Amino acid sequence: MNRPHKITLVVILMILVLVLMFIAALACGKVNLLTIDKELGSTILFKVRLPRIILAIIVGMALSVSGVVLQCLLNNPLADSYTLGISSGAAFGACLAIYINITYDINIPTQPMAILFSLMVLIIVIWMAKSKGYLTTSSLVLAGIIVGSVCSAGVSFLKALADENATAMIFWLMGNLASKSMKQVLSLGIVILFGIAICMYYSKELNIMTMGRRESLLVGVNYDRIYKTLLVVCTVMTAFCVSLCGIIGFVGLVVPHLTRLMVGADNRKIIPISTLMGASLLLAADTITRSALAHELPVGVLTTLIGGPFFCYIFMTKRVE
């Protein structure tokens, strides 16, 4: 099959899958909307299910695109937002807010704290990683692992301090798309769509940047500026998602690899297709957790159960190569 036709077919297939998943998600749930009062059914549909479905689509898109970009920037097939400690920073910020609220009865909003600490982590990581005036991939990854580990230790410390009141932290850390208002969802959507648009705008340069800094500069790509811009964009997208939904792991790892298997290594194709695949994957996972199981399971637990074995497979494959 001609390659352009293959790409078109993949895009059409992904859109069709997402539309079908959207319809299925609206229909699925613990309550059968056809058997209850019309007014109550309308409330459940538009105030409970629809915001959750749209949120799953938005978060799936954001985490997938962030994974694509970070894997290219870091030249690491196992990279995602966790690699740079972004998610760990957001987790520490959110848990700190939860701990203060529970302990001192102060109403500190969780979402701004998570976003603030994610950005602080990125600044610290970049500061630590700078070598000879510019960033190197190896130093950036190492700095991310170090700072992320410190943040994870901070989360554990806060859970220990909270003792029996740590339930709220644990529940948040497992990742959940429930109980979000349409206003919150739409606000997140604006940020994410803007971020994805920036990533798509630089997709051609991103292809060149995978060859390295020296080669990129030789062909006229402003490597350092674009590198930092995309790092900030991915951090902001991840921070906003994590701040609202908690930790939802492995979407940013699994989807980019599946997309590359389907369409090759061109980021001009990978980024838009990853948005569709990531949206469908997270929507499917969330629909299963809230409707197919006897008790609702946090979606972050299911994505980790699926993504963990896939992570091991990628790691073993790359080690053999």
Order of alpha helices (4+ residues) and beta strands (2+ residues): alpha-alpha-alpha-alpha-alpha-beta-beta-alpha-alpha-alpha-alpha-alpha-alpha-alpha-alpha-alpha
